[in-house]
Amino acid sequence: MRRVGRPARGSMRGWVLVTRPGHELETLAGALADHGMEVVPFPVLQEVAVEDEPAWQRMRDQLGRIAALFVTSPRAPRHLTVQAQRRGVWPALALLPTAAVGVATARACRQWGLHVEREGGAGGEALAKEMAAALHPGQSVLHPTGRHHREEAYTVFAAARIDVCTVEVYEMRESEADTLPTLPDGAPAAVLLTSPRAAEAYLRAVSSQVLHAPHYALGPTTAAAAASLGLSPRTLARPDPLLLVEELCKS
């Protein structure tokens, strides 16, 4: 396991700021280090568990019709597993096929005992279309998610007469300024923005010197949000932070 830390000065070609905590960036840190660069975690949002009992009750009422799990965040599986086990419904959920958006989300699903049958790399809406084609009208999908989540995929399911049972299992709260790490001197080689809310919080937290760096967005929605805030990010081809390494190697 690679440590996300600060290498000796003079050995690196630059540093990359990513709006996520260090424990989520170990693979990216290793890939960047292989190219003489350092990742600097800048977790502008903090993950907090949410207990949504009314949503869990709705889920119990629909359990017999739920045909699959639709997971769009790598943070959701851990909270889903813990909360479902506490409520005694985990065995039933663990048997369901899971569709996951992105490599990181699929990895987290498998880590927490979910059976991944579909792994989509083109976003939630595209994955919802694949799922809808394989399901039947009247069935339901369970969407464990964060409190602030996108719902474009819900329109796809609704058109196929498939219900979505949403259970919010966590939320992301903006970090206090004094809890964020001190950044290295100078401008980064790049900044990776990982969500629309992270982009907003990032802008409130950094200096203008950092803003002059090239910015990349982990998906078109994040790119659009960042653009509306006055940034000009490039969008990675897939929601995979490792693609940032390829982009930096081109430049």
Secondary structure, DSSP 4 states (H G I P E B T S, - for coil): ------PPTTS-SEEEEESS-GGG-HHHHHHHHTTTEEEEE---EEEEE---HHHHHHHHHHGGGEEEEEE--TTHHHHHHHHHHHHT-HHHHHTSEEEEESHHHHHHHHHTT-EEEEEESS-HHHHHHHHHHHS-TT-EEEEEEESS---HHHHHHHHTT-EEEEEEEEEEEEPPGGGSPPPPSS--SEEEE-SHHHHHHHHHHS-HHHHTS-EEESSHHHHHHHHHTT--PEEPSSS-TTHHHHHHHH-
